[in-house]
Structures are given as structure tokens and as C-alpha cells.
């Protein structure tokens, strides 16, 4: 498989950054205990270990891109 171009690497790094930010936001929403908002009832909140695995996988992929 050919090496990705610098433009592709830059785009991937940007997308990975956004995914990590979204992951943090979902975690914040799920951790907002005591909220009675209906939308929280529809979220599947990951436990700490699953969340850590996702972050680790995204960080590993970012290292490969770099």
C-alpha cells in the first residue's frame, strides 16, 4: 500500500482530533449526573474501560499517521 500524501495525513490528523473531541463531549454529557433531560436517556454511555480503549486506538492510529 502506498504511503498517504501529506494532504491526506493532515486531513486524517484533523479528523482524529475531532473524534477525540467528540468522545470527550459524549463523556461530559454522560457524566452530567442528575439531569432529567430526555435526550440523555437515548445515549449509550461507555464505561471507563471501553472509553479508554477507544481513545487509545485513536491515539495509536494518530501515531501511525504521523
C-alpha positions in Angstrom: 0.0 0.0 0.0 1.3 3.4 -1.0 2.2 6.0 1.7 -0.5 8.6 2.1 0.3 12.1 0.9 0.9 15.0 3.2 -2.6 16.3 2.5 -4.2 13.0 3.4 -2.1 12.9 6.6 -3.2 16.4 7.5 -6.8 15.6 6.9 -6.6 12.4 9.0 -5.0 14.2 11.9 -7.8 16.8 11.8 -10.5 14.1 11.7 -8.8 12.2 14.5 -8.7 15.4 16.6 -12.4 15.9 16.0 -13.2 12.3 17.0 -11.3 12.7 20.3 -13.1 16.0 21.0 -16.5 14.4 20.3 -15.5 11.5 22.6 -14.8 14.0 25.4 -18.1 15.8 24.8 -20.1 12.5 24.9 -18.3 11.6 28.1 -19.2 15.0 29.6 -22.8 14.5 28.7 -22.9 11.0 30.1 -21.2 12.2 33.3 -23.8 15.0 33.8 -25.5 13.2 36.6 -28.8 14.3 37.9 -30.0 15.7 34.6 -33.6 14.9 33.7 -33.2 15.7 30.1 -34.9 13.1 27.8 -32.0 13.1 25.3 -29.7 11.6 27.9 -32.0 8.5 28.1 -31.1 7.7 24.5 -27.4 7.8 24.8 -25.4 4.6 25.2 -22.7 5.7 27.7 -19.5 3.8 27.6 -17.8 2.6 30.8 -14.3 3.9 31.6 -12.5 0.9 30.2 -14.3 1.0 26.8 -13.8 4.7 26.5 -10.1 4.3 27.3 -9.8 1.6 24.6 -11.3 3.9 22.0 -9.1 6.8 22.9 -6.0 4.5 22.9 -7.0 3.2 19.5 -7.4 6.7 18.1 -4.1 7.8 19.5 -2.3 4.7 18.1 -3.8 5.5 14.7 -2.7 9.1 15.0 0.9 7.9 15.7 0.7 5.8 12.6 -0.4 8.7 10.5 2.4 10.9 11.9 
